[in-house]
Amino acid sequence: MRQKIRGAVLREGQSLRGVTFGDLLLDDCRTRLAEDFDARPVIEDVSVASLRVKSCSLSGALLRNVTVGGLTGDQGSLFINGCEFHNVMLSGAIGDLTIQTFVTARTPEELAMYEHRVREADQGDDMGLDIRGVEGDLSIRGYSAHRIRIDPTFQAVVPRERAVAGVWDDIDFGESTLEIALQDVVRRGWKDTILSANKRSRHFEEDVAIITELRQRGIAL
């Protein structure tokens, strides 16, 4: 039976710890940005077998030892913004999910602070995200690939310098979104980016072929 939580808010200094859910629906739930970065909302030691989100927002939180076995929902809810990750495993069916360092902040100074502190934490050597088991369209923007575990059979890392120096504009990307990831890592100045073929798409084999071609050209790792 699906569990439902509606209207929950994690604010500055609050946390969700030590809980396990089966099939869970979150409706109108969110985290709030903290004025004190070190008092961000914390989600720790949480496991969810399958998660659906509706009118939700996850921004500016610290996630540690979190496992999610599937993540779907409305398009506006499938953005994870400005969060710090430690040992977070995402697998199963996902919607069009974007994980990015950007947050919708109250001031430009707050935005700069969040992006700087998240990227600073991202220099650690522990595993941040494990995306080896995802099945869906996933975009990771701004996070360092060295803390992200991937499955090389359908995922790859592209360092920015290789995207800049390599020749890939003659590749036929068709309807693939992988070209957007390459353009972003060049334009936005990120250290690297992750390419992930969508296992639930009819274009999955074409995406894998593109990743293989990029590896053969020395662009993708």
Salt bridges, closest charged atoms under 4 A:
ASP23 OD1 - ARG2 NE 3.39
ASP27 OD2 - LYS4 NZ 3.91
ASP27 OD2 - ARG6 NE 3.53
ASP28 OD1 - ARG30 NH2 2.73
ASP38 OD1 - ARG117 NH2 2.79
GLU44 OE1 - ARG17 NE 2.77
GLU44 OE2 - ARG64 NH1 3.30
GLU84 OE1 - ARG40 NH1 2.96
GLU84 OE2 - HIS86 NE2 2.66
GLU110 OE2 - ARG106 NH2 2.50
GLU120 OE2 - HIS116 NE2 3.88
GLU120 OE1 - ARG117 NE 3.73
ASP122 OD1 - ARG147 NH1 2.76
ASP126 OD2 - HIS86 ND1 2.59
ASP126 OD1 - ARG147 NH2 3.08
ASP130 OD2 - ARG132 NH2 2.62
ASP170 OD1 - ARG217 NH1 2.63
GLU175 OE1 - ARG202 NH2 3.77
GLU175 OE1 - HIS203 NE2 3.35
ASP184 OD1 - ARG187 NH2 2.52
ASP184 OD1 - ARG188 NE 3.52
GLU213 OE2 - ARG217 NE 2.64
